[in-house]
Amino acid sequence: MSLDPSGRQLSILSVLEEEGACSILRLAERFDVSDETVRRDVKHLEVMGYVQKIHGGVRLPDNVFETPFRQRQHEESDAKQKIGERAAQLIEDGMTVSIESSTTAFWVARHITKQRNVSIITNGLEIVREVCGRNNNRVYLAGGEVSDTTMSTLGANALSFIQRFTPDMVILGASAIHPEAGLCDFHLAEADFASALLEQSLSAKIVVIADSTKFMKRGLVKVCDFDKIDILVTDRMPEGELASALNGIDIIIA
């Protein structure tokens, strides 16, 4: 089963990603179709596990899609700031570092204050704003379509751009970390960007930054297995099955 070829069901998901929930009537008006057409779309999306029906409307289910970037910046903000600060300490003068856009990576960028002559490759607009012009750093922003949900550039152009660099370190965010599924994301385009960074950076040190609310969650799209990761910077030590799965990875508690 797949989404409709007209793209309307994807558009419904985009609306819900922005608003969290919406009435059937409002969706029908927005897409200029009948209530019954929207109900069929919603039923299809519900069967696929993408949405949950509520009285008179529809909403995103828990832990399936992320909320928009600026809202996520305020979620677990204390933990993210500490993780970002600790991860930034891993960066040394003169390094070339690829940083995938995420709300935690924003705090990494904010704390790159003492290092000099660092070359930073990123798809994150907020990351560029933080590091550009500081301490003789050189900043390279991947081109491509700009997502206001993730405040990043994504797509084929972004993937092609990053393949030209050979970083010493790659810093990845994580939307979900699961002992069986590995490192996961909620968006295909973001997962593709992270996977491309890993493929291009075979000799680089791979650092994952994630707060403990991501533990034991599954994302829609797999990014990689844990054997691709060198360091996990987080706010709490993983336990149980996840701790066993992460065995061999250097875990830094911020």
Buried (B, 14 or more C-beta within 10 A) or exposed (E): EEBBEEEBBEBBBEBBBEEEEBBBEBBBEEBEBEEEBBBBBBEBBBEEEBBBBEEEBBBBEEEBBBBBBEEBBEEBBEBBBBBBBBBBBBBEEEBBBBBBBBBBBBBBBBBBEEBEEBBBBBBBBBBBBBBEEBEEBEBBBBBBEBBEBBBBBBBEEBBEBBEEBEBBBBBBBBBBBBBEBBBBBBBEBBBBBBBBBBEBBEEBBBBBBBBBBBBBBBBBBBBBEBEBBBBBBBBEEBEEEBEEBBEEBEBBEB
